[in-house]
Amino acid sequence: MALEKAKEIVSSNPVAVFSKSYCPFCVDVKKLLTEVGASFKAVELDRESDGSEIQAALAQWTGQRTVPNVFIGGKHIGGCDATVALHKKGGLVPMLAEAGAVAKVSA
């Protein structure tokens, strides 16, 4: 059930961040996404009744047990380090635009 729920959240949102409200890395990723103007769905696993089941399902699905667990356009990005690295390489905003999470930037 938890895996279906996680996949439904990922498929119905351009950006999904599986997070824990007290996690500093999760806060950093949500702050970065907010700063670049992305709309995203944050799922605070520590506040969900089935949060631990969802986290276990994400670990099975992606091989990543830690949070944040970031998906853009249905694609698993990874955690905080992977998301920040993608941004530093200039790949985050175009990926967000392609997923429809930010307004397309006119050149």
C-alpha atoms as a printed R data frame, in Angstrom:
    type eleno elety resid chain resno      x      y       z
1   ATOM     1    CA   MET     A     1  0.000  0.000   0.000
2   ATOM     2    CA   ALA     A     2  2.781  2.444   0.941
3   ATOM     3    CA   LEU     A     3  4.600  1.878  -2.359
4   ATOM     4    CA   GLU     A     4  1.418  2.569  -4.348
5   ATOM     5    CA   LYS     A     5  0.878  5.751  -2.324
6   ATOM     6    CA   ALA     A     6  4.464  6.914  -2.925
7   ATOM     7    CA   LYS     A     7  4.200  6.207  -6.666
8   ATOM     8    CA   GLU     A     8  0.854  8.030  -6.834
9   ATOM     9    CA   ILE     A     9  2.371 11.112  -5.134
10  ATOM    10    CA   VAL     A    10  5.359 11.051  -7.525
11  ATOM    11    CA   SER     A    11  3.218 10.593 -10.650
12  ATOM    12    CA   SER     A    12  0.657 13.271  -9.734
13  ATOM    13    CA   ASN     A    13  3.134 16.051  -8.821
14  ATOM    14    CA   PRO     A    14  5.823 17.621 -11.039
15  ATOM    15    CA   VAL     A    15  8.129 17.617  -8.002
16  ATOM    16    CA   ALA     A    16  7.802 15.439  -4.916
17  ATOM    17    CA   VAL     A    17 10.038 15.713  -1.872
18  ATOM    18    CA   PHE     A    18  9.758 12.997   0.741
19  ATOM    19    CA   SER     A    19 10.998 14.787   3.813
20  ATOM    20    CA   LYS     A    20 11.049 14.951   7.596
21  ATOM    21    CA   SER     A    21 10.124 18.272   9.149
22  ATOM    22    CA   TYR     A    22 13.120 18.298  11.530
23  ATOM    23    CA   CYS     A    23 15.755 17.215   8.978
24  ATOM    24    CA   PRO     A    24 18.212 20.034   8.091
25  ATOM    25    CA   PHE     A    25 18.992 18.488   4.673
26  ATOM    26    CA   CYS     A    26 15.274 18.379   3.885
27  ATOM    27    CA   VAL     A    27 14.946 22.035   4.908
28  ATOM    28    CA   ASP     A    28 17.863 22.906   2.580
29  ATOM    29    CA   VAL     A    29 16.302 21.115  -0.405
30  ATOM    30    CA   LYS     A    30 12.876 22.704   0.139
31  ATOM    31    CA   LYS     A    31 14.566 26.122   0.529
32  ATOM    32    CA   LEU     A    32 16.510 25.607  -2.731
33  ATOM    33    CA   LEU     A    33 13.360 24.585  -4.615
34  ATOM    34    CA   THR     A    34 11.524 27.606  -3.208
35  ATOM    35    CA   GLU     A    35 14.404 29.944  -4.168
36  ATOM    36    CA   VAL     A    36 14.340 28.772  -7.798
37  ATOM    37    CA   GLY     A    37 10.576 29.260  -7.874
38  ATOM    38    CA   ALA     A    38  9.560 25.610  -8.113
39  ATOM    39    CA   SER     A    39  6.190 24.347  -7.024
40  ATOM    40    CA   PHE     A    40  6.574 21.049  -5.219
41  ATOM    41    CA   LYS     A    41  4.734 18.597  -3.003
42  ATOM    42    CA   ALA     A    42  6.506 17.972   0.290
43  ATOM    43    CA   VAL     A    43  5.486 14.845   2.162
44  ATOM    44    CA   GLU     A    44  6.620 15.102   5.783
45  ATOM    45    CA   LEU     A    45  7.106 11.443   6.667
46  ATOM    46    CA   ASP     A    46  7.366 12.205  10.396
47  ATOM    47    CA   ARG     A    47  3.860 13.686  10.252
48  ATOM    48    CA   GLU     A    48  2.215 10.947   8.147
49  ATOM    49    CA   SER     A    49  0.588  8.041   9.988
50  ATOM    50    CA   ASP     A    50  2.194  5.662   7.467
51  ATOM    51    CA   GLY     A    51  5.426  7.639   7.110
52  ATOM    52    CA   SER     A    52  7.753  4.824   8.148
53  ATOM    53    CA   GLU     A    53  6.029  2.440   5.723
54  ATOM    54    CA   ILE     A    54  6.377  4.992   2.906
55  ATOM    55    CA   GLN     A    55 10.058  5.472   3.764
56  ATOM    56    CA   ALA     A    56 10.613  1.701   3.664
57  ATOM    57    CA   ALA     A    57  8.761  1.499   0.324
58  ATOM    58    CA   LEU     A    58 10.921  4.318  -1.090
59  ATOM    59    CA   ALA     A    59 14.038  2.418   0.007
60  ATOM    60    CA   GLN     A    60 12.810 -0.659  -1.879
61  ATOM    61    CA   TRP     A    61 11.861  1.392  -4.943
62  ATOM    62    CA   THR     A    62 14.878  3.698  -5.198
63  ATOM    63    CA   GLY     A    63 17.565  2.051  -3.075
64  ATOM    64    CA   GLN     A    64 17.665  5.232  -0.974
65  ATOM    65    CA   ARG     A    65 16.431  5.044   2.604
66  ATOM    66    CA   THR     A    66 17.429  8.566   3.666
67  ATOM    67    CA   VAL     A    67 15.494 11.808   3.330
68  ATOM    68    CA   PRO     A    68 15.097 14.044   1.509
69  ATOM    69    CA   ASN     A    69 14.146 11.787  -1.349
70  ATOM    70    CA   VAL     A    70 13.545 14.011  -4.370
71  ATOM    71    CA   PHE     A    71 11.653 13.222  -7.575
72  ATOM    72    CA   ILE     A    72 11.334 15.601 -10.539
73  ATOM    73    CA   GLY     A    73  9.040 14.760 -13.431
74  ATOM    74    CA   GLY     A    74  8.670 11.237 -12.062
75  ATOM    75    CA   LYS     A    75 12.439 10.698 -12.103
76  ATOM    76    CA   HIS     A    76 14.314  9.898  -8.905
77  ATOM    77    CA   ILE     A    77 16.979 12.578  -8.318
78  ATOM    78    CA   GLY     A    78 18.286 11.500  -4.924
79  ATOM    79    CA   GLY     A    79 18.889 13.419  -1.734
80  ATOM    80    CA   CYS     A    80 20.152 16.841  -0.752
81  ATOM    81    CA   ASP     A    81 23.680 16.427  -2.142
82  ATOM    82    CA   ALA     A    82 22.422 15.138  -5.507
83  ATOM    83    CA   THR     A    83 19.847 17.935  -5.821
84  ATOM    84    CA   VAL     A    84 22.367 20.662  -4.910
85  ATOM    85    CA   ALA     A    85 24.966 19.155  -7.281
86  ATOM    86    CA   LEU     A    86 22.401 19.115 -10.100
87  ATOM    87    CA   HIS     A    87 21.688 22.796  -9.403
88  ATOM    88    CA   LYS     A    88 25.398 23.703  -9.365
89  ATOM    89    CA   LYS     A    89 25.828 22.020 -12.771
90  ATOM    90    CA   GLY     A    90 22.928 24.094 -14.088
91  ATOM    91    CA   GLY     A    91 20.655 21.105 -14.582
92  ATOM    92    CA   LEU     A    92 18.042 21.630 -11.868
93  ATOM    93    CA   VAL     A    93 16.047 24.568 -13.264
94  ATOM    94    CA   PRO     A    94 15.810 23.157 -16.835
95  ATOM    95    CA   MET     A    95 14.656 19.839 -15.377
96  ATOM    96    CA   LEU     A    96 12.084 21.643 -13.220
97  ATOM    97    CA   ALA     A    97 10.895 23.624 -16.266
98  ATOM    98    CA   GLU     A    98 10.566 20.454 -18.322
99  ATOM    99    CA   ALA     A    99  8.486 18.902 -15.518
100 ATOM   100    CA   GLY     A   100  6.266 22.004 -15.441
101 ATOM   101    CA   ALA     A   101  7.296 22.970 -11.910
102 ATOM   102    CA   VAL     A   102  8.693 26.385 -12.848
103 ATOM   103    CA   ALA     A   103  7.747 28.881 -15.507
104 ATOM   104    CA   LYS     A   104  9.818 28.466 -18.642
105 ATOM   105    CA   VAL     A   105 12.568 31.058 -18.778
106 ATOM   106    CA   SER     A   106 12.584 32.986 -22.033
107 ATOM   107    CA   ALA     A   107 16.060 33.509 -23.441
